[in-house]
């Protein structure tokens, strides 16, 4: 791991070298090719796809193929997969290696959504660390036997099932024993969902544990409650984690990567004009149209333009117009004064 005293620095994940440590998290319904492309434009050093169902991938589901596409300007990216059956996950990993040029495979062991958990996937794996170990090992072995055996496998976990069952330590140790090359902790429990506060003290404990056990060779990344450059700085300083992963903080705000990199390097923050935010929104819309057609893209873009418009004077009126938009021309008319 190429870490120095600077908060913004390069990172190694197994054989994968990254220029910096500011990442876009895998966000369901958001981290598609279009949004990842905009985040790459804004300085994200690494990004993750939305989580891809191993079961669907094994059935050659067309949607999964779309989810895994690399954005044209992404230098490096990871495909995140989820599932609770080791044979299915191994098969899914093989498909990822054979059908994409992903630089990393990440295993979702943290999603708290009930429909995911009830299949034994996501956060359910943190409650059954023996199965977590088996799943991770199956994926690692599948990659090792593939045409690209050097692709690292990483794991994203939560702190535990609930406050009475914090299993982050056991989950991380199981993942590392199974061959994981990096661990990301979203320091909330499954029962918290996305409410309450992330416990960065647990992230600090995890970083110290993993660094000590692996002599600093396996990095630890942090997620949860990152909404500003200042938040990123505090997480890096207070937890000794190796990188930060923006999720909700990047929604409608891909410039958080531009701002955070500058803030970590110079101590200065940037003010992004609303017109520049909207231009980014239209670049994203254009990429969405390429992937899913105008109708689907414009429906999807409603929530994204609402996020871009957050905080601007008159945003409530703008949102009322945005949720009615159904064509590219509708959006151009809505935002004409900023274009």
Backbone torsions as a table, in degrees:
resi	resn	phi	psi	omega
1	UNK	NA	124.4	-173.8
2	UNK	-92.2	72.4	-176.9
3	UNK	-108.0	140.8	175.6
4	UNK	-132.1	-163.0	-176.4
5	UNK	-75.0	-12.5	178.8
6	UNK	-75.4	142.1	179.1
7	UNK	-72.2	-33.3	175.1
8	UNK	-98.4	118.6	-173.6
9	UNK	-155.5	168.4	177.6
10	UNK	-73.1	160.5	-177.7
11	UNK	-140.6	146.2	171.9
12	UNK	-117.2	131.3	174.1
13	UNK	-117.3	97.8	-172.5
14	UNK	60.5	-124.4	179.2
15	UNK	-86.7	-2.4	-177.1
16	UNK	-89.3	123.5	178.8
17	UNK	-105.9	130.4	179.3
18	UNK	-118.4	142.1	-176.3
19	UNK	-71.2	-26.7	-177.3
20	UNK	-147.2	-177.7	-171.7
21	UNK	-124.0	30.4	177.4
22	UNK	-112.6	112.5	-170.4
23	UNK	-117.6	153.2	169.6
24	UNK	-96.0	125.5	-177.7
25	UNK	-73.3	161.7	171.7
26	UNK	-76.9	108.3	-177.7
27	UNK	-115.3	115.5	-178.9
28	UNK	-58.8	131.4	179.3
29	UNK	79.0	8.0	-176.7
30	UNK	-139.3	-43.4	-171.1
31	UNK	-83.3	50.6	176.8
32	UNK	-82.9	179.3	-176.8
33	UNK	-56.7	-40.1	-177.4
34	UNK	-63.5	-50.5	-177.5
35	UNK	-69.0	-38.8	177.9
36	UNK	-61.8	-35.4	178.7
37	UNK	-63.4	-42.7	179.4
38	UNK	-65.7	-40.8	178.7
39	UNK	-64.5	-36.8	176.4
40	UNK	-63.7	-41.5	176.0
41	UNK	-57.6	-35.3	-175.2
42	UNK	-89.5	2.4	172.2
43	UNK	109.7	7.5	175.9
44	UNK	-61.0	130.4	-177.2
45	UNK	-81.7	-21.6	-176.9
46	UNK	-162.0	148.1	-179.7
47	UNK	-143.6	158.4	-177.8
48	UNK	-120.5	142.1	175.2
49	UNK	-68.8	166.1	165.7
50	UNK	-57.1	155.8	-179.8
51	UNK	-66.6	135.8	-176.1
52	UNK	-109.8	128.8	-179.9
53	UNK	-68.3	124.7	177.1
54	UNK	-64.4	-36.6	178.5
55	UNK	-63.3	-47.6	-179.9
56	UNK	-64.9	-38.4	179.4
57	UNK	-62.3	-39.6	-179.9
58	UNK	-68.0	-21.8	179.3
59	UNK	-97.0	11.6	178.5
60	UNK	58.8	39.4	178.5
61	UNK	-66.6	129.7	-176.1
62	UNK	-61.6	-37.1	-178.0
63	UNK	-60.9	-37.2	-179.5
64	UNK	-65.6	-34.7	178.2
65	UNK	-63.8	-40.8	179.0
66	UNK	-65.1	-41.3	-178.7
67	UNK	-61.6	-30.0	-172.8
68	UNK	-91.3	-1.5	-177.1
69	UNK	-65.5	137.3	175.2
70	UNK	-77.3	139.1	172.3
71	UNK	-71.6	146.0	-174.7
72	UNK	-60.2	-25.1	-177.6
73	UNK	-105.1	7.9	178.0
74	UNK	-79.8	117.0	177.6
75	UNK	-71.0	-43.4	-179.0
76	UNK	-141.0	142.7	176.1
77	UNK	-155.3	161.9	-179.8
78	UNK	-119.7	146.1	170.3
79	UNK	-100.1	126.3	177.2
80	UNK	-100.0	131.4	178.7
81	UNK	-119.1	155.2	176.2
82	UNK	-137.7	150.2	179.2
83	UNK	168.7	163.3	-177.8
84	UNK	-116.1	1.1	-178.6
85	UNK	-111.5	124.1	-172.6
86	UNK	-63.5	-36.8	-179.4
87	UNK	-68.7	-38.9	178.6
88	UNK	-68.8	-40.3	178.6
89	UNK	-65.9	-38.5	177.5
90	UNK	-63.4	-42.3	178.7
91	UNK	-65.4	-40.6	178.5
92	UNK	-62.8	-41.9	178.7
93	UNK	-61.0	-41.1	178.6
94	UNK	-61.4	-40.5	179.4
95	UNK	-66.3	-41.6	177.6
96	UNK	-58.1	-47.2	-179.0
97	UNK	-62.6	-40.0	-174.0
98	UNK	-81.3	-25.0	-173.1
99	UNK	-112.6	-6.2	178.0
100	UNK	-131.2	170.8	172.4
101	UNK	-110.6	33.5	178.7
102	UNK	-57.6	143.3	-178.4
103	UNK	-91.2	-6.8	-175.1
104	UNK	-162.8	148.7	171.1
105	UNK	-115.8	125.0	179.9
106	UNK	-109.2	140.6	179.5
107	UNK	-106.5	124.7	180.0
108	UNK	-81.1	111.9	175.0
109	UNK	-121.3	30.8	-174.5
110	UNK	-138.1	-14.6	-175.5
111	UNK	-59.1	126.9	-176.8
112	UNK	-94.2	-0.3	-174.5
113	UNK	-65.0	129.9	-175.0
114	UNK	-53.5	-40.9	-177.0
115	UNK	-67.4	-23.1	175.5
116	UNK	-83.0	-45.6	-176.9
117	UNK	-62.4	-39.1	-175.5
118	UNK	-67.6	-15.0	175.6
119	UNK	-88.2	2.2	-177.0
120	UNK	84.9	12.8	-178.0
121	UNK	-105.1	-179.7	175.8
122	UNK	57.7	-132.5	-176.1
123	UNK	-62.5	-20.4	178.3
124	UNK	-58.7	-28.9	-179.1
125	UNK	-70.6	-26.5	177.6
126	UNK	-74.3	-16.3	177.2
127	UNK	-89.6	-13.5	-179.6
128	UNK	-134.0	79.7	-171.5
129	UNK	-68.8	-23.4	175.7
130	UNK	-65.1	-41.8	178.2
131	UNK	-70.8	-36.5	175.6
132	UNK	-57.3	-46.8	178.6
133	UNK	-57.7	-46.4	-177.5
134	UNK	-63.8	-39.7	179.6
135	UNK	-65.9	-48.0	-179.3
136	UNK	-63.1	-44.8	179.9
137	UNK	-61.7	-39.8	179.7
138	UNK	-62.6	-41.0	179.3
139	UNK	-68.6	-44.2	179.1
140	UNK	-59.9	-45.6	-179.9
141	UNK	-66.2	-35.9	177.6
142	UNK	-63.3	-41.6	179.0
143	UNK	-67.4	-42.3	-178.4
144	UNK	-60.2	-30.0	-178.8
145	UNK	-92.9	8.1	-176.7
146	UNK	-94.1	173.7	176.4
147	UNK	-65.8	-14.4	179.1
148	UNK	-127.1	70.9	-173.8
149	UNK	-68.5	-10.0	-176.8
150	UNK	-86.6	-7.3	-177.9
151	UNK	-67.5	122.1	-177.4
152	UNK	-74.5	152.2	175.1
153	UNK	-112.3	128.5	-179.4
154	UNK	-122.9	168.4	-175.0
155	UNK	-136.6	136.4	173.8
156	UNK	-114.4	126.6	-175.6
157	UNK	-124.1	167.8	167.2
158	UNK	-105.3	173.0	-176.1
159	UNK	-73.5	-18.2	178.2
160	UNK	160.7	-175.9	-178.0
161	UNK	-73.4	-47.0	174.8
162	UNK	-155.0	-176.5	-174.9
163	UNK	-66.5	-22.5	177.7
164	UNK	-84.5	-12.1	-177.1
165	UNK	-133.8	71.0	177.5
166	UNK	-84.8	115.9	-172.7
167	UNK	-122.9	18.5	-176.1
168	UNK	-59.1	-38.0	-178.8
169	UNK	-65.2	-51.2	-178.9
170	UNK	-63.8	-38.8	-179.9
171	UNK	-65.2	-43.9	-179.4
172	UNK	-66.2	-42.6	179.7
173	UNK	-64.1	-38.8	177.9
174	UNK	-64.8	-43.8	-179.0
175	UNK	-63.2	-43.9	179.7
176	UNK	-65.7	-42.5	178.5
177	UNK	-61.0	-31.4	-179.0
178	UNK	-82.2	-8.3	175.9
179	UNK	113.0	10.3	178.5
180	UNK	-63.9	141.4	-177.0
181	UNK	-96.7	-8.1	177.9
182	UNK	-165.0	154.7	178.5
183	UNK	-126.7	132.2	171.7
184	UNK	-113.1	134.1	177.2
185	UNK	-115.7	120.6	163.7
186	UNK	-91.9	107.5	-166.8
187	UNK	-80.8	48.0	168.1
188	UNK	-122.5	157.4	174.7
189	UNK	-84.1	166.3	175.3
190	UNK	-59.3	-40.6	-176.9
191	UNK	-67.1	-25.6	177.6
192	UNK	-71.9	-27.3	-173.4
193	UNK	62.9	-117.9	177.7
194	UNK	-118.5	19.9	-179.0
195	UNK	-99.3	170.9	177.7
196	UNK	66.3	-165.8	-177.2
197	UNK	-104.8	143.4	170.9
198	UNK	-75.0	138.8	-177.5
199	UNK	-92.9	93.6	-177.9
200	UNK	-67.6	-18.1	176.1
201	UNK	-62.0	-35.7	177.7
202	UNK	-67.7	-37.7	177.0
203	UNK	-62.7	-40.6	177.8
204	UNK	-62.5	-43.9	179.5
205	UNK	-63.7	-40.8	179.3
206	UNK	-64.6	-45.4	-179.7
207	UNK	-59.3	-45.2	180.0
208	UNK	-64.4	-40.8	-179.8
209	UNK	-62.6	-50.6	-176.2
210	UNK	-67.5	-42.7	179.5
211	UNK	-60.9	-39.9	-179.3
212	UNK	-70.1	-42.9	-176.3
213	UNK	-70.4	-28.6	-174.9
214	UNK	-112.6	10.1	-179.1
215	UNK	56.0	36.8	176.6
216	UNK	76.5	8.4	-175.5
217	UNK	-83.0	-21.8	179.4
218	UNK	-111.5	119.9	-178.2
219	UNK	-79.8	156.6	176.1
220	UNK	-122.6	130.7	-179.5
221	UNK	-115.5	149.7	-176.1
222	UNK	-113.4	145.0	177.9
223	UNK	-141.4	151.7	177.8
224	UNK	114.0	118.8	177.6
225	UNK	65.3	39.5	175.4
226	UNK	-109.7	101.3	-175.9
227	UNK	-124.1	0.7	-177.8
228	UNK	-155.7	163.3	173.8
229	UNK	-58.3	-35.1	-179.7
230	UNK	-65.4	-37.5	176.8
231	UNK	-62.1	-44.5	-179.6
232	UNK	-60.9	-43.3	179.3
233	UNK	-61.4	-44.1	-179.7
234	UNK	-64.3	-40.4	179.6
235	UNK	-64.4	-46.4	-178.8
236	UNK	-63.2	-40.7	-178.0
237	UNK	-73.0	-39.6	-170.5
238	UNK	-89.3	-18.0	-174.6
239	UNK	-114.1	-14.7	-176.2
240	UNK	64.6	20.8	175.2
241	UNK	-72.5	162.8	-172.6
242	UNK	-92.6	-14.3	179.7
243	UNK	-168.7	164.2	-179.1
244	UNK	-120.7	150.1	-175.0
245	UNK	-124.9	107.9	-179.9
246	UNK	-80.8	134.6	177.5
247	UNK	-121.1	-97.4	179.9
248	UNK	-60.2	-27.8	-179.6
249	UNK	-66.6	-15.4	178.7
250	UNK	-97.8	-9.5	-177.5
251	UNK	-67.2	120.9	-175.8
252	UNK	67.9	9.4	-174.0
253	UNK	-145.1	52.3	179.6
254	UNK	-62.8	-18.6	179.3
255	UNK	-69.7	-4.5	176.6
256	UNK	-62.3	-26.6	177.4
257	UNK	-73.3	-43.4	176.4
258	UNK	-58.4	-48.3	-175.6
259	UNK	-67.8	-42.2	-176.4
260	UNK	-67.4	-42.5	179.0
261	UNK	-59.8	-45.4	179.6
262	UNK	-64.4	-41.7	-177.5
263	UNK	-64.8	-42.4	179.9
264	UNK	-67.3	-32.1	-176.8
265	UNK	-86.6	-32.1	-172.9
266	UNK	-125.0	-16.0	-175.1
267	UNK	83.1	1.3	-179.6
268	UNK	-101.6	142.4	175.2
269	UNK	-106.0	156.0	-178.5
270	UNK	-109.8	145.4	171.5
271	UNK	-100.3	120.7	-178.4
272	UNK	-96.1	118.6	179.3
273	UNK	-60.7	145.8	-179.1
274	UNK	-60.2	-34.9	179.9
275	UNK	-62.2	-36.7	179.1
276	UNK	-69.6	-36.5	176.3
277	UNK	-61.9	-43.6	-178.5
278	UNK	-68.0	-36.3	176.1
279	UNK	-62.7	-38.0	175.7
280	UNK	-63.6	-39.1	177.4
281	UNK	-60.9	-37.7	179.4
282	UNK	-74.2	-31.5	173.4
283	UNK	-64.9	-40.1	177.4
284	UNK	-64.0	-43.5	178.8
285	UNK	-60.7	-41.0	179.9
286	UNK	-61.1	-41.3	178.1
287	UNK	-68.5	-36.8	176.8
288	UNK	-62.3	-40.9	178.9
289	UNK	-61.1	-40.7	177.8
290	UNK	-59.9	-36.6	-173.8
291	UNK	-85.5	-40.0	-171.9
292	UNK	-127.3	3.4	-179.0
293	UNK	88.0	162.8	-173.3
294	UNK	-64.9	-43.5	-176.7
295	UNK	-60.7	-53.1	-179.3
296	UNK	-64.4	-38.5	-179.3
297	UNK	-64.0	-42.5	-177.0
298	UNK	-70.7	-32.6	174.3
299	UNK	-67.3	-44.8	179.2
300	UNK	-64.0	-36.4	-175.3
301	UNK	-70.0	-15.0	179.8
302	UNK	-57.4	-50.9	-178.7
303	UNK	-67.6	-29.9	-176.7
304	UNK	-75.3	-41.4	176.9
305	UNK	-69.5	-31.7	174.0
306	UNK	-60.9	-38.8	178.5
307	UNK	-69.0	-41.8	177.8
308	UNK	-61.6	-34.4	-175.2
309	UNK	-82.3	-6.8	-176.8
310	UNK	-59.5	130.9	175.4
311	UNK	93.4	-13.4	179.0
312	UNK	-79.7	148.6	176.0
313	UNK	-60.1	131.0	-178.9
314	UNK	81.6	18.7	-175.6
315	UNK	-65.2	-30.3	179.8
316	UNK	-63.3	-42.4	178.6
317	UNK	-67.4	-40.9	177.8
318	UNK	-59.6	-43.6	-178.8
319	UNK	-63.4	-36.5	177.8
320	UNK	-61.1	-36.9	178.2
321	UNK	-75.6	-40.0	-176.5
322	UNK	-60.7	-43.1	-175.4
323	UNK	-70.9	-4.3	175.2
324	UNK	-103.5	-8.1	-175.4
325	UNK	-69.0	138.4	-179.9
326	UNK	-136.5	5.3	178.2
327	UNK	-147.7	163.1	177.7
328	UNK	-61.3	-39.4	180.0
329	UNK	-63.9	-33.2	176.0
330	UNK	-60.6	-45.4	-179.6
331	UNK	-66.0	-38.0	179.0
332	UNK	-64.2	-37.1	179.0
333	UNK	-69.0	-42.2	-179.3
334	UNK	-60.4	-40.9	-174.2
335	UNK	-106.4	21.8	-173.7
336	UNK	-57.6	-37.0	-175.8
337	UNK	-71.6	-17.1	178.6
338	UNK	-100.5	-8.9	-179.9
339	UNK	-94.1	NA	NA
